[in-house]
Amino acid sequence: MKELLIPYCAVAGELAAAKQQMLAANDFALEEQPWPQYKTDAEVRFSIVHNNESIFILYRVKEKHVRHVTTAINGAVWEDSCVEFFIAFDGEGYYNCEFNCIGTALIGYGTGRNNRELLPADVVRMVHVDTTMRKENDAYVWELLLQIPVQVFVKHTVTSLSNVTAKVNFYKCGDLLPEPHFMCWNKINSATPDFHRPDFFAAAVFEEVTSMASI
């Protein structure tokens, strides 16, 4: 089982300006494909940091096909070219934060796949998103930069991320793409694709904020 240290980074200003800071902090490949029938040659990497008040995630994706149909908050973004971040702060439930390649968001909370509660649209809108996309030969290359404030986690009282422990996993999917696929960072052992498996979340620690913390 993987473990993740999420470094503190004094990210400030425009989101786009934070990319180089994040890439200097860490760079992970999202490459587990537990379901061979959905094998893909899509390439996905991500970086993650926090500034005590928000989680910042930078996804970088290269794939042959893209789909970006859903534009409504809490719509079916998983049917599009989609990246996802699931996080649990305790054993009571977890948040699924899902975004298609144009930044449309869905965020829910619950204990498992069924009976999930979608968060109110005004809460989902607190997430700041910066997206880019370009064509590169026969593939699409797109980036999604997220700033997720702690206020989004409405089922918990999180006022500071410093030294907070959690469990997480990261995903890439595209249910209605010409070549559907289901990728994850921490491997899932199940017969069929299922991201809603908190038993396969990895331990994560948000680095303690100190006056000397930097990257």
FIKOLZA-1660 file (N, C-alpha, C; in steps of 0.1 Angstrom, whole numbers, plus 5000, padded with zeros to 4 digits):
% residues 215
   i   px   py   pz ch aa at
   1 5008 4988 5000  A  M  N
   1 5000 5000 5000  A  M CA
   1 5009 5012 5000  A  M  C
   2 5006 5022 4991  A  K  N
   2 5014 5034 4990  A  K CA
   2 5011 5043 5002  A  K  C
   3 5020 5052 5004  A  E  N
   3 5018 5063 5014  A  E CA
   3 5022 5076 5007  A  E  C
   4 5016 5087 5010  A  L  N
   4 5018 5100 5003  A  L CA
   4 5020 5111 5013  A  L  C
   5 5031 5118 5012  A  L  N
   5 5034 5130 5019  A  L CA
   5 5030 5142 5010  A  L  C
   6 5020 5150 5014  A  I  N
   6 5016 5161 5006  A  I CA
   6 5023 5174 5012  A  I  C
   7 5033 5179 5004  A  P  N
   7 5041 5190 5009  A  P CA
   7 5034 5203 5010  A  P  C
   8 5039 5211 5020  A  Y  N
   8 5034 5224 5021  A  Y CA
   8 5041 5233 5011  A  Y  C
   9 5033 5242 5005  A  C  N
   9 5038 5251 4995  A  C CA
   9 5031 5264 4996  A  C  C
  10 5038 5275 4997  A  A  N
  10 5031 5288 4998  A  A CA
  10 5025 5293 4985  A  A  C
  11 5016 5285 4980  A  V  N
  11 5010 5289 4967  A  V CA
  11 5001 5301 4969  A  V  C
  12 5003 5311 4960  A  A  N
  12 4995 5323 4961  A  A CA
  12 4994 5329 4947  A  A  C
  13 4984 5338 4945  A  G  N
  13 4983 5344 4932  A  G CA
  13 4975 5336 4922  A  G  C
  14 4978 5338 4910  A  E  N
  14 4971 5331 4899  A  E CA
  14 4974 5316 4899  A  E  C
  15 4964 5307 4897  A  L  N
  15 4966 5293 4897  A  L CA
  15 4977 5289 4887  A  L  C
  16 4977 5295 4875  A  A  N
  16 4986 5291 4865  A  A CA
  16 5000 5293 4869  A  A  C
  17 5003 5303 4878  A  A  N
  17 5016 5306 4882  A  A CA
  17 5021 5295 4892  A  A  C
  18 5012 5287 4897  A  A  N
  18 5016 5277 4907  A  A CA
  18 5021 5264 4901  A  A  C
  19 5020 5262 4888  A  K  N
  19 5023 5250 4882  A  K CA
  19 5038 5246 4884  A  K  C
  20 5047 5255 4882  A  Q  N
  20 5061 5252 4883  A  Q CA
  20 5065 5249 4898  A  Q  C
  21 5058 5256 4907  A  Q  N
  21 5060 5252 4921  A  Q CA
  21 5056 5238 4924  A  Q  C
  22 5045 5234 4919  A  M  N
  22 5040 5221 4921  A  M CA
  22 5048 5210 4915  A  M  C
  23 5052 5212 4903  A  L  N
  23 5061 5202 4896  A  L CA
  23 5074 5200 4903  A  L  C
  24 5079 5211 4909  A  A  N
  24 5091 5210 4917  A  A CA
  24 5089 5202 4930  A  A  C
  25 5077 5202 4935  A  A  N
  25 5074 5195 4947  A  A CA
  25 5073 5180 4946  A  A  C
  26 5065 5176 4936  A  N  N
  26 5064 5161 4933  A  N CA
  26 5058 5159 4919  A  N  C
  27 5059 5147 4915  A  D  N
  27 5054 5143 4901  A  D CA
  27 5051 5128 4901  A  D  C
  28 5038 5124 4901  A  F  N
  28 5035 5110 4902  A  F CA
  28 5028 5105 4889  A  F  C
  29 5031 5093 4886  A  A  N
  29 5024 5087 4875  A  A CA
  29 5011 5079 4880  A  A  C
  30 5001 5081 4873  A  L  N
  30 4988 5075 4876  A  L CA
  30 4987 5063 4865  A  L  C
  31 4992 5052 4869  A  E  N
  31 4994 5041 4859  A  E CA
  31 4988 5028 4862  A  E  C
  32 4982 5026 4873  A  E  N
  32 4976 5013 4876  A  E CA
  32 4963 5011 4867  A  E  C
  33 4963 4999 4860  A  Q  N
  33 4951 4996 4852  A  Q CA
  33 4947 4982 4856  A  Q  C
  34 4939 4981 4867  A  P  N
  34 4935 4968 4872  A  P CA
  34 4926 4959 4864  A  P  C
  35 4920 4965 4854  A  W  N
  35 4910 4958 4846  A  W CA
  35 4915 4957 4831  A  W  C
  36 4921 4946 4827  A  P  N
  36 4927 4945 4814  A  P CA
  36 4918 4947 4802  A  P  C
  37 4905 4944 4804  A  Q  N
  37 4896 4946 4793  A  Q CA
  37 4894 4961 4789  A  Q  C
  38 4899 4970 4798  A  Y  N
  38 4898 4984 4795  A  Y CA
  38 4912 4991 4794  A  Y  C
  39 4922 4983 4789  A  K  N
  39 4935 4988 4788  A  K CA
  39 4936 5000 4779  A  K  C
  40 4944 5010 4782  A  T  N
  40 4946 5022 4775  A  T CA
  40 4960 5026 4774  A  T  C
  41 4964 5034 4764  A  D  N
  41 4977 5039 4764  A  D CA
  41 4977 5054 4768  A  D  C
  42 4967 5058 4774  A  A  N
  42 4966 5072 4780  A  A CA
  42 4977 5074 4790  A  A  C
  43 4983 5086 4790  A  E  N
  43 4994 5089 4800  A  E CA
  43 4988 5099 4810  A  E  C
  44 4989 5097 4823  A  V  N
  44 4984 5106 4833  A  V CA
  44 4994 5108 4844  A  V  C
  45 4997 5120 4847  A  R  N
  45 5006 5123 4859  A  R CA
  45 4999 5134 4867  A  R  C
  46 5003 5135 4880  A  F  N
  46 4997 5145 4888  A  F CA
  46 5007 5149 4899  A  F  C
  47 5005 5162 4903  A  S  N
  47 5013 5168 4914  A  S CA
  47 5003 5173 4924  A  S  C
  48 5006 5172 4937  A  I  N
  48 4997 5177 4948  A  I CA
  48 5005 5184 4959  A  I  C
  49 5000 5195 4963  A  V  N
  49 5006 5202 4975  A  V CA
  49 4994 5209 4982  A  V  C
  50 4998 5215 4994  A  H  N
  50 4987 5223 5001  A  H CA
  50 4994 5235 5006  A  H  C
  51 4985 5246 5008  A  N  N
  51 4990 5258 5014  A  N CA
  51 4984 5261 5028  A  N  C
  52 4979 5250 5034  A  N  N
  52 4973 5250 5047  A  N CA
  52 4958 5253 5046  A  N  C
  53 4954 5261 5036  A  E  N
  53 4940 5265 5035  A  E CA
  53 4933 5257 5023  A  E  C
  54 4941 5252 5014  A  S  N
  54 4936 5246 5002  A  S CA
  54 4945 5234 4997  A  S  C
  55 4939 5225 4990  A  I  N
  55 4946 5214 4984  A  I CA
  55 4948 5218 4969  A  I  C
  56 4960 5217 4964  A  F  N
  56 4962 5220 4949  A  F CA
  56 4966 5207 4942  A  F  C
  57 4960 5204 4931  A  I  N
  57 4963 5192 4924  A  I CA
  57 4964 5196 4909  A  I  C
  58 4975 5192 4903  A  L  N
  58 4977 5194 4889  A  L CA
  58 4977 5181 4882  A  L  C
  59 4967 5179 4873  A  Y  N
  59 4967 5167 4865  A  Y CA
  59 4972 5170 4851  A  Y  C
  60 4980 5161 4845  A  R  N
  60 4985 5162 4831  A  R CA
  60 4982 5150 4824  A  R  C
  61 4974 5151 4813  A  V  N
  61 4969 5139 4806  A  V CA
  61 4972 5140 4791  A  V  C
  62 4976 5129 4786  A  K  N
  62 4977 5127 4771  A  K CA
  62 4969 5115 4767  A  K  C
  63 4960 5117 4758  A  E  N
  63 4951 5106 4754  A  E CA
  63 4947 5108 4739  A  E  C
  64 4943 5097 4733  A  K  N
  64 4939 5098 4718  A  K CA
  64 4926 5104 4716  A  K  C
  65 4917 5103 4725  A  H  N
  65 4903 5108 4724  A  H CA
  65 4900 5117 4736  A  H  C
  66 4892 5127 4734  A  V  N
  66 4886 5135 4745  A  V CA
  66 4871 5136 4743  A  V  C
  67 4865 5138 4754  A  R  N
  67 4850 5140 4754  A  R CA
  67 4847 5150 4765  A  R  C
  68 4840 5161 4762  A  H  N
  68 4836 5171 4772  A  H CA
  68 4822 5176 4769  A  H  C
  69 4813 5168 4773  A  V  N
  69 4799 5171 4770  A  V CA
  69 4792 5177 4782  A  V  C
  70 4795 5173 4794  A  T  N
  70 4788 5177 4806  A  T CA
  70 4793 5191 4810  A  T  C
  71 4783 5200 4812  A  T  N
  71 4787 5214 4816  A  T CA
  71 4779 5218 4829  A  T  C
  72 4770 5209 4834  A  A  N
  72 4763 5212 4846  A  A CA
  72 4770 5207 4858  A  A  C
  73 4771 5215 4869  A  I  N
  73 4776 5211 4881  A  I CA
  73 4770 5198 4886  A  I  C
  74 4777 5189 4891  A  N  N
  74 4773 5176 4896  A  N CA
  74 4766 5168 4885  A  N  C
  75 4770 5171 4872  A  G  N
  75 4765 5162 4861  A  G CA
  75 4774 5150 4859  A  G  C
  76 4772 5143 4849  A  A  N
  76 4778 5130 4846  A  A CA
  76 4792 5132 4840  A  A  C
  77 4801 5138 4848  A  V  N
  77 4815 5141 4843  A  V CA
  77 4823 5128 4840  A  V  C
  78 4820 5117 4847  A  W  N
  78 4827 5105 4846  A  W CA
  78 4825 5099 4832  A  W  C
  79 4815 5103 4825  A  E  N
  79 4813 5099 4811  A  E CA
  79 4822 5106 4801  A  E  C
  80 4828 5117 4805  A  D  N
  80 4837 5125 4797  A  D CA
  80 4852 5121 4800  A  D  C
  81 4861 5128 4794  A  S  N
  81 4875 5126 4798  A  S CA
  81 4876 5132 4812  A  S  C
  82 4879 5124 4822  A  C  N
  82 4876 5128 4836  A  C CA
  82 4888 5124 4845  A  C  C
  83 4892 5132 4854  A  V  N
  83 4901 5129 4865  A  V CA
  83 4894 5131 4878  A  V  C
  84 4898 5123 4888  A  E  N
  84 4891 5122 4901  A  E CA
  84 4901 5122 4913  A  E  C
  85 4896 5127 4924  A  F  N
  85 4904 5127 4937  A  F CA
  85 4894 5124 4948  A  F  C
  86 4896 5112 4954  A  F  N
  86 4888 5108 4966  A  F CA
  86 4896 5110 4978  A  F  C
  87 4890 5115 4989  A  I  N
  87 4897 5117 5002  A  I CA
  87 4888 5114 5013  A  I  C
  88 4893 5107 5023  A  A  N
  88 4886 5104 5036  A  A CA
  88 4894 5110 5047  A  A  C
  89 4888 5117 5056  A  F  N
  89 4895 5123 5068  A  F CA
  89 4893 5114 5080  A  F  C
  90 4883 5104 5079  A  D  N
  90 4881 5095 5090  A  D CA
  90 4874 5083 5084  A  D  C
  91 4869 5074 5092  A  G  N
  91 4863 5062 5088  A  G CA
  91 4848 5063 5085  A  G  C
  92 4843 5076 5086  A  E  N
  92 4828 5078 5085  A  E CA
  92 4823 5079 5071  A  E  C
  93 4832 5084 5062  A  G  N
  93 4828 5086 5048  A  G CA
  93 4839 5093 5041  A  G  C
  94 4837 5095 5028  A  Y  N
  94 4847 5101 5020  A  Y CA
  94 4841 5110 5009  A  Y  C
  95 4849 5119 5004  A  Y  N
  95 4845 5129 4993  A  Y CA
  95 4850 5124 4980  A  Y  C
  96 4842 5124 4970  A  N  N
  96 4846 5121 4956  A  N CA
  96 4845 5134 4948  A  N  C
  97 4857 5139 4944  A  C  N
  97 4858 5151 4937  A  C CA
  97 4862 5147 4922  A  C  C
  98 4853 5150 4913  A  E  N
  98 4855 5145 4899  A  E CA
  98 4853 5157 4890  A  E  C
  99 4862 5157 4879  A  F  N
  99 4863 5169 4870  A  F CA
  99 4865 5164 4856  A  F  C
 100 4857 5169 4846  A  N  N
 100 4860 5166 4833  A  N CA
 100 4871 5175 4827  A  N  C
 101 4875 5174 4815  A  C  N
 101 4887 5181 4810  A  C CA
 101 4884 5196 4807  A  C  C
 102 4872 5200 4808  A  I  N
 102 4869 5214 4807  A  I CA
 102 4866 5220 4821  A  I  C
 103 4868 5213 4831  A  G  N
 103 4866 5218 4845  A  G CA
 103 4853 5217 4851  A  G  C
 104 4843 5210 4845  A  T  N
 104 4830 5208 4851  A  T CA
 104 4832 5198 4863  A  T  C
 105 4826 5202 4874  A  A  N
 105 4829 5195 4887  A  A CA
 105 4817 5187 4892  A  A  C
 106 4819 5176 4899  A  L  N
 106 4810 5169 4907  A  L CA
 106 4817 5165 4920  A  L  C
 107 4810 5168 4931  A  I  N
 107 4816 5165 4944  A  I CA
 107 4805 5159 4953  A  I  C
 108 4807 5147 4958  A  G  N
 108 4798 5140 4967  A  G CA
 108 4804 5135 4979  A  G  C
 109 4796 5130 4988  A  Y  N
 109 4800 5125 5001  A  Y CA
 109 4792 5113 5005  A  Y  C
 110 4798 5103 5011  A  G  N
 110 4791 5092 5016  A  G CA
 110 4800 5081 5020  A  G  C
 111 4794 5069 5024  A  T  N
 111 4803 5058 5029  A  T CA
 111 4807 5048 5018  A  T  C
 112 4800 5049 5007  A  G  N
 112 4803 5039 4996  A  G CA
 112 4796 5044 4983  A  G  C
 113 4796 5035 4973  A  R  N
 113 4791 5039 4960  A  R CA
 113 4776 5043 4961  A  R  C
 114 4768 5037 4969  A  N  N
 114 4754 5039 4969  A  N CA
 114 4751 5050 4979  A  N  C
 115 4739 5057 4977  A  N  N
 115 4734 5067 4986  A  N CA
 115 4744 5078 4989  A  N  C
 116 4750 5083 4979  A  R  N
 116 4759 5094 4980  A  R CA
 116 4752 5107 4980  A  R  C
 117 4756 5117 4987  A  E  N
 117 4750 5130 4988  A  E CA
 117 4759 5140 4980  A  E  C
 118 4753 5145 4969  A  L  N
 118 4760 5155 4962  A  L CA
 118 4760 5168 4969  A  L  C
 119 4772 5175 4970  A  L  N
 119 4773 5188 4977  A  L CA
 119 4766 5199 4969  A  L  C
 120 4761 5209 4976  A  P  N
 120 4754 5220 4970  A  P CA
 120 4762 5227 4959  A  P  C
 121 4756 5232 4949  A  A  N
 121 4763 5238 4938  A  A CA
 121 4772 5250 4943  A  A  C
 122 4767 5257 4953  A  D  N
 122 4775 5269 4957  A  D CA
 122 4788 5264 4964  A  D  C
 123 4788 5252 4970  A  V  N
 123 4800 5247 4976  A  V CA
 123 4809 5242 4965  A  V  C
 124 4804 5235 4955  A  V  N
 124 4812 5230 4944  A  V CA
 124 4819 5241 4937  A  V  C
 125 4812 5252 4936  A  R  N
 125 4818 5264 4929  A  R CA
 125 4830 5270 4937  A  R  C
 126 4832 5266 4949  A  M  N
 126 4844 5271 4957  A  M CA
 126 4857 5266 4951  A  M  C
 127 4856 5255 4943  A  V  N
 127 4868 5249 4937  A  V CA
 127 4872 5258 4925  A  V  C
 128 4885 5263 4926  A  H  N
 128 4890 5271 4914  A  H CA
 128 4897 5261 4905  A  H  C
 129 4894 5263 4892  A  V  N
 129 4899 5254 4881  A  V CA
 129 4906 5262 4870  A  V  C
 130 4917 5257 4866  A  D  N
 130 4924 5263 4854  A  D CA
 130 4927 5251 4845  A  D  C
 131 4922 5252 4832  A  T  N
 131 4924 5242 4822  A  T CA
 131 4931 5246 4810  A  T  C
 132 4938 5237 4803  A  T  N
 132 4944 5240 4790  A  T CA
 132 4943 5227 4782  A  T  C
 133 4942 5228 4769  A  M  N
 133 4942 5217 4760  A  M CA
 133 4948 5220 4747  A  M  C
 134 4956 5211 4741  A  R  N
 134 4961 5213 4728  A  R CA
 134 4962 5199 4721  A  R  C
 135 4963 5200 4708  A  K  N
 135 4965 5188 4700  A  K CA
 135 4980 5186 4697  A  K  C
 136 4985 5174 4699  A  E  N
 136 4999 5171 4697  A  E CA
 136 5000 5158 4689  A  E  C
 137 5002 5160 4676  A  N  N
 137 5002 5148 4667  A  N CA
 137 4989 5142 4667  A  N  C
 138 4988 5129 4670  A  D  N
 138 4975 5122 4670  A  D CA
 138 4969 5121 4684  A  D  C
 139 4973 5130 4694  A  A  N
 139 4968 5129 4707  A  A CA
 139 4964 5143 4712  A  A  C
 140 4956 5143 4723  A  Y  N
 140 4952 5155 4730  A  Y CA
 140 4960 5155 4743  A  Y  C
 141 4965 5167 4745  A  V  N
 141 4973 5169 4758  A  V CA
 141 4965 5180 4766  A  V  C
 142 4961 5176 4778  A  W  N
 142 4954 5186 4786  A  W CA
 142 4958 5186 4800  A  W  C
 143 4957 5197 4806  A  E  N
 143 4960 5199 4820  A  E CA
 143 4948 5205 4828  A  E  C
 144 4947 5201 4840  A  L  N
 144 4937 5205 4849  A  L CA
 144 4943 5209 4863  A  L  C
 145 4943 5221 4866  A  L  N
 145 4948 5226 4879  A  L CA
 145 4937 5230 4888  A  L  C
 146 4937 5224 4900  A  L  N
 146 4926 5225 4910  A  L CA
 146 4931 5232 4922  A  L  C
 147 4923 5241 4928  A  Q  N
 147 4925 5246 4941  A  Q CA
 147 4912 5242 4949  A  Q  C
 148 4913 5233 4959  A  I  N
 148 4901 5229 4966  A  I CA
 148 4903 5234 4980  A  I  C
 149 4895 5245 4984  A  P  N
 149 4896 5250 4997  A  P CA
 149 4890 5241 5008  A  P  C
 150 4895 5242 5020  A  V  N
 150 4890 5233 5031  A  V CA
 150 4875 5235 5033  A  V  C
 151 4870 5246 5030  A  Q  N
 151 4855 5249 5032  A  Q CA
 151 4847 5239 5023  A  Q  C
 152 4852 5233 5013  A  V  N
 152 4845 5224 5005  A  V CA
 152 4841 5211 5013  A  V  C
 153 4849 5208 5023  A  F  N
 153 4847 5195 5030  A  F CA
 153 4837 5198 5041  A  F  C
 154 4824 5200 5037  A  V  N
 154 4814 5205 5046  A  V CA
 154 4810 5195 5057  A  V  C
 155 4813 5183 5055  A  K  N
 155 4809 5173 5065  A  K CA
 155 4820 5172 5076  A  K  C
 156 4830 5180 5076  A  H  N
 156 4841 5180 5086  A  H CA
 156 4844 5194 5089  A  H  C
 157 4850 5196 5100  A  T  N
 157 4855 5210 5104  A  T CA
 157 4870 5210 5102  A  T  C
 158 4874 5213 5090  A  V  N
 158 4888 5214 5087  A  V CA
 158 4892 5228 5085  A  V  C
 159 4899 5234 5094  A  T  N
 159 4903 5248 5094  A  T CA
 159 4918 5249 5090  A  T  C
 160 4925 5239 5091  A  S  N
 160 4939 5239 5088  A  S CA
 160 4943 5225 5083  A  S  C
 161 4951 5224 5072  A  L  N
 161 4956 5211 5067  A  L CA
 161 4969 5207 5073  A  L  C
 162 4976 5216 5081  A  S  N
 162 4989 5213 5086  A  S CA
 162 4988 5200 5095  A  S  C
 163 4996 5190 5091  A  N  N
 163 4997 5178 5099  A  N CA
 163 4985 5169 5100  A  N  C
 164 4975 5172 5091  A  V  N
 164 4963 5164 5090  A  V CA
 164 4966 5151 5083  A  V  C
 165 4960 5140 5088  A  T  N
 165 4962 5127 5081  A  T CA
 165 4949 5124 5074  A  T  C
 166 4950 5117 5063  A  A  N
 166 4938 5113 5055  A  A CA
 166 4941 5100 5047  A  A  C
 167 4931 5096 5040  A  K  N
 167 4934 5085 5030  A  K CA
 167 4928 5090 5017  A  K  C
 168 4936 5086 5006  A  V  N
 168 4933 5092 4993  A  V CA
 168 4935 5082 4982  A  V  C
 169 4929 5085 4970  A  N  N
 169 4932 5078 4958  A  N CA
 169 4929 5088 4946  A  N  C
 170 4936 5085 4935  A  F  N
 170 4935 5094 4923  A  F CA
 170 4931 5085 4911  A  F  C
 171 4923 5091 4902  A  Y  N
 171 4918 5083 4891  A  Y CA
 171 4917 5090 4878  A  Y  C
 172 4916 5083 4868  A  K  N
 172 4913 5088 4854  A  K CA
 172 4903 5078 4848  A  K  C
 173 4893 5083 4841  A  C  N
 173 4883 5075 4835  A  C CA
 173 4877 5082 4823  A  C  C
 174 4869 5075 4816  A  G  N
 174 4862 5081 4804  A  G CA
 174 4852 5070 4800  A  G  C
 175 4841 5069 4807  A  D  N
 175 4831 5059 4804  A  D CA
 175 4826 5058 4790  A  D  C
 176 4824 5070 4784  A  L  N
 176 4818 5070 4770  A  L CA
 176 4828 5074 4760  A  L  C
 177 4840 5073 4762  A  L  N
 177 4850 5075 4752  A  L CA
 177 4851 5064 4742  A  L  C
 178 4856 5065 4730  A  P  N
 178 4857 5054 4721  A  P CA
 178 4864 5042 4727  A  P  C
 179 4874 5045 4736  A  E  N
 179 4881 5034 4743  A  E CA
 179 4879 5037 4758  A  E  C
 180 4869 5032 4764  A  P  N
 180 4867 5034 4778  A  P CA
 180 4878 5029 4786  A  P  C
 181 4882 5036 4797  A  H  N
 181 4893 5032 4805  A  H CA
 181 4891 5036 4820  A  H  C
 182 4898 5029 4829  A  F  N
 182 4896 5032 4843  A  F CA
 182 4910 5030 4850  A  F  C
 183 4917 5041 4852  A  M  N
 183 4930 5041 4858  A  M CA
 183 4930 5046 4872  A  M  C
 184 4940 5041 4880  A  C  N
 184 4941 5046 4894  A  C CA
 184 4955 5047 4898  A  C  C
 185 4958 5054 4909  A  W  N
 185 4971 5056 4914  A  W CA
 185 4974 5044 4924  A  W  C
 186 4966 5042 4934  A  N  N
 186 4968 5031 4943  A  N CA
 186 4959 5019 4938  A  N  C
 187 4965 5008 4935  A  K  N
 187 4958 4997 4929  A  K CA
 187 4946 4992 4936  A  K  C
 188 4935 4989 4929  A  I  N
 188 4923 4984 4934  A  I CA
 188 4921 4969 4930  A  I  C
 189 4918 4961 4939  A  N  N
 189 4915 4947 4936  A  N CA
 189 4900 4944 4936  A  N  C
 190 4894 4944 4924  A  S  N
 190 4880 4941 4923  A  S CA
 190 4878 4936 4909  A  S  C
 191 4867 4928 4908  A  A  N
 191 4864 4921 4895  A  A CA
 191 4861 4931 4884  A  A  C
 192 4854 4942 4887  A  T  N
 192 4849 4951 4877  A  T CA
 192 4854 4965 4882  A  T  C
 193 4854 4975 4872  A  P  N
 193 4859 4988 4876  A  P CA
 193 4850 4994 4887  A  P  C
 194 4856 4999 4898  A  D  N
 194 4849 5005 4909  A  D CA
 194 4859 5014 4917  A  D  C
 195 4857 5027 4915  A  F  N
 195 4866 5036 4922  A  F CA
 195 4861 5038 4937  A  F  C
 196 4849 5035 4940  A  H  N
 196 4844 5037 4953  A  H CA
 196 4847 5026 4962  A  H  C
 197 4861 5025 4964  A  R  N
 197 4866 5014 4973  A  R CA
 197 4876 5021 4983  A  R  C
 198 4870 5026 4994  A  P  N
 198 4879 5033 5004  A  P CA
 198 4889 5023 5010  A  P  C
 199 4886 5010 5009  A  D  N
 199 4895 5000 5015  A  D CA
 199 4908 5000 5007  A  D  C
 200 4909 5006 4995  A  F  N
 200 4921 5007 4987  A  F CA
 200 4926 5021 4987  A  F  C
 201 4921 5030 4995  A  F  N
 201 4927 5044 4996  A  F CA
 201 4941 5042 5003  A  F  C
 202 4950 5051 4999  A  A  N
 202 4964 5051 5005  A  A CA
 202 4965 5062 5016  A  A  C
 203 4973 5059 5026  A  A  N
 203 4975 5069 5037  A  A CA
 203 4982 5081 5032  A  A  C
 204 4978 5093 5036  A  A  N
 204 4984 5106 5032  A  A CA
 204 4985 5115 5045  A  A  C
 205 4996 5122 5045  A  V  N
 205 4998 5132 5055  A  V CA
 205 5001 5145 5049  A  V  C
 206 4994 5156 5053  A  F  N
 206 4997 5169 5049  A  F CA
 206 5008 5175 5057  A  F  C
 207 5019 5179 5051  A  E  N
 207 5031 5183 5058  A  E CA
 207 5027 5195 5067  A  E  C
 208 5034 5194 5079  A  E  N
 208 5032 5205 5089  A  E CA
 208 5037 5218 5084  A  E  C
 209 5029 5228 5086  A  V  N
 209 5033 5242 5082  A  V CA
 209 5043 5247 5092  A  V  C
 210 5054 5251 5088  A  T  N
 210 5064 5258 5096  A  T CA
 210 5069 5271 5089  A  T  C
 211 5075 5279 5096  A  S  N
 211 5080 5291 5090  A  S CA
 211 5091 5288 5080  A  S  C
 212 5098 5276 5081  A  M  N
 212 5109 5273 5073  A  M CA
 212 5104 5264 5061  A  M  C
 213 5091 5260 5060  A  A  N
 213 5087 5251 5050  A  A CA
 213 5087 5258 5036  A  A  C
 214 5093 5252 5027  A  S  N
 214 5094 5257 5013  A  S CA
 214 5098 5246 5004  A  S  C
 215 5098 5249 4991  A  I  N
 215 5102 5239 4981  A  I CA
 215 5112 5246 4971  A  I  C
% end
